[in-house]
Amino acid sequence: MKILVTGGAGFIGSEFVRSLLQNNYSEFGLEPSEVIVIDALTYAGNLGNLSEISNDKRFRFIHDNITNLSLMEDISRGCDLIVNFAAESHVDKSIESPAIFVETNILGTYTVLEAARRNNVKRVIQVSTDEVYGSIEQESWSEDSPLQPNSPYSASKAGADLLARSYVKTYGLDVVVTRCCNNYGPYQNPEKLIPLLFTRVLLGQNLPIYGDGKNIREWIHVSDHARAIAFLSQNGNPGEIYNIGSGQEFENLEVAKLVLEISHSSISKLEMVADRKGHDLRYSLDSSKLLNMGWNCKIRFEFGLKEAFDFFKNSIKT
C-alpha cells in the first residue's frame, strides 16, 4: 500500500508515520509498501521527529508546501491513501495572524483533495478538530452537531471539512473526516498547553493559566489518536465524520496542578494571566460512533501525562 502523509514531520503526523513504518497498524490491515511524507518544516515541523524511521527503505521525505498543486498531483499519483495532517493549529497565532491559517488549512486542503481526485486516490483522511463545533457547556457534541467555530483556526478547519464534504458529494471522492479532542504526548511543540507547562516547571518558572483556569478540555494521548486514524483508514465509511475522544475531561487548572504534582517542584507556582480572546469554555466529544465499531482508547491521562513529562525532562537534559 502506497501512503502519502502531509504534515508528517509534525507532532501527530510523525506519531502516525513512526507507528506506521514500525508496523504497529498491521492489526488493522494497514501495511505500507511506501510512505511519502511532505512537510513544509515550519516551526511546528521537525525532521528529528522522524529520525527513528529515516533509514527505512519504504520512507521518502519531501520538503515542500501542500499548497503546491502540481507537486501534490505528482507525488500522490498511484497512492492508495492520503492522510492530511498538515495544518496551522495554534489558536493564539490564528488570532494574531489569521491569513496563514486560511492559506494552509483551506487552500492546502483543496490541493490535497484536488490531487486525490485527479489521481483517483482510493481514500483521503481529513484530520480535523473538535474545535469546529465551538464551545459546549453540558453534554457532548455528536458528528451531527452544527459547526460553530469561534477562532480563525477553528473556522479554517471547519471550512476545510466543508470542502471535503463537497468533494464527496460532487465528485464521489472517498473522504473520511476525523475530529479529535486535545492531544498530548512526546514531541509536542512547546507552544501547546501541556508541553508549555512542562518546559516552565523544568526551568523553575511559574505556570501561566488563562483566566480563572476553569476552561475544560478532553485529552487524548497522541498514540491513541494516531491509532484511531489508522483504524478508520480501513474501517471508516466513505463520506462520514468520526469523533475521536477519550472521555477524559479536565479543567486547565487541574492539568497544571497535576504537572506540579508529577514534577515535585517546590519552586514553580500557578500564575493566572489575562484570558485570550474568544476562549471557548468547554470541549467534549461523543465518540460512541467510533467506540461501537470496536476501537477503544488505551492510555489513561494521568499515566500518559507522567510518561510525556519524563520525555520532555530527558529532552531538556540532552
C-alpha positions, 0 to 999 in steps of 0.5 A: 500500500502506497501512503502519502502523509502531509504534515508528517514531520509534525507532532501527530503526523510523525506519531502516525508515520513512526507507528506506521513504518514500525508496523504497529497498524498491521492489526488493522490491515494497514501495511505500507509498501511506501510512505511519502511524507511532505512537510513544509518544516515550519516551526511546528515541523521537525525532521528529528521527529522522524529520525527513528524511521529515516533509514527505512527503505519504504520512507521518502521525505519531501520538503515542500508546501501542500499548497503546491498543486502540481507537486501534490498531483505528482507525488500522490499519483498511484497512492492508495491513501492520503492522510492530511495532517498538515495544518496551522493549529495554534489558536493564539497565532490564528488570532494574531495572524489569521491569513496563514491559517486560511492559506494552509488549512483551506487552500492546502486542503483543496490541493490535497483533495484536488490531487486525490481526485485527479489521481483517483486516490482510493481514500483521503483522511481529513484530520480535523478538530473538535474545535469546529463545533465551538464551545459546549457547556453540558453534554457532548457534541455528536458528528451531527452537531452544527459547526460553530467555530469561534477562532480563525483556526477553528473556522479554517478547519471547519471550512476545510471539512466543508470542502471535503464534504463537497468533494464527496458529494460532487465528485464521489471522492472517498473522504473520511473526516476525523475530529479529535479532542486535545492531544498530548504526548512526546514531541509536542511543540512547546507552544501547546498547553501541556508541553508549555507547562512542562518546559516552565516547571523544568526551568523553575518558572511559574505556570501561566493559566488563562483566566480563572483556569476553569476552561475544560478540555478532553485529552487524548494521548497522541498514540491513541489518536494516531491509532484511531486514524489508522483504524478508520483508514480501513474501517471508516465509511466513505463520506462520514465524520468520526469523533475521536475522544477519550472521555477524559475531561479536565479543567486547565487548572487541574492539568497544571496542578497535576504537572506540579504534582508529577514534577515535585517542584517546590519552586514553580507556582500557578500564575493566572494571566489575562484570558485570550480572546474568544476562549471557548469554555468547554470541549467534549466529544461523543465518540460512541460512533467510533467506540461501537465499531470496536476501537477503544482508547488505551492510555489513561491521562494521568499515566500518559501525562507522567510518561510525556513529562519524563520525555520532555525532562530527558529532552531538556537534559540532552 
